[in-house]
């Protein structure tokens, strides 16, 4: 991974073989990011995305292997109990144009991932809502 900061924006290149969430975590710790939005594109060959089953209050993981283009990757960096928290969703398409996506659990870059992180001045923490089963924004 390499990156450059321009004011409140960080441009990031995540390299082949690197896992996206881990690289975001490392960057957030290094730059002390408490609140930001993320958008990205690129290519992955191994990723897991989940779908939340609201009635059961759990995620079902879907794993994919092969050649995929990230057609959309977006979300937030913030905190939960004052610690790093990242919530990303990703959609990726295969060679047939079929697109699969959901809550990002893991994604390994196959070529490159170009990411733009927009820093937001402030903090928004999260709390676990047992009724819904998700970690929600706490204002």
BELQUI-V445178 format. One line per field, one symbol per residue. burial: 1 if it has 9 or more other ideal C-beta (glycine too) atoms within 8 Angstrom, else 0. A space follows every 10 residues. Layout:
# BELQUI-V445178
burial = ???
This chain:
# BELQUI-V445178
burial = 1010000011 1111100111 1011111100 0010111101 1111111111 1110000010 0101000111 0111111111 0000111111 1111000011 1111111111 0111111110 0001110010 001011000
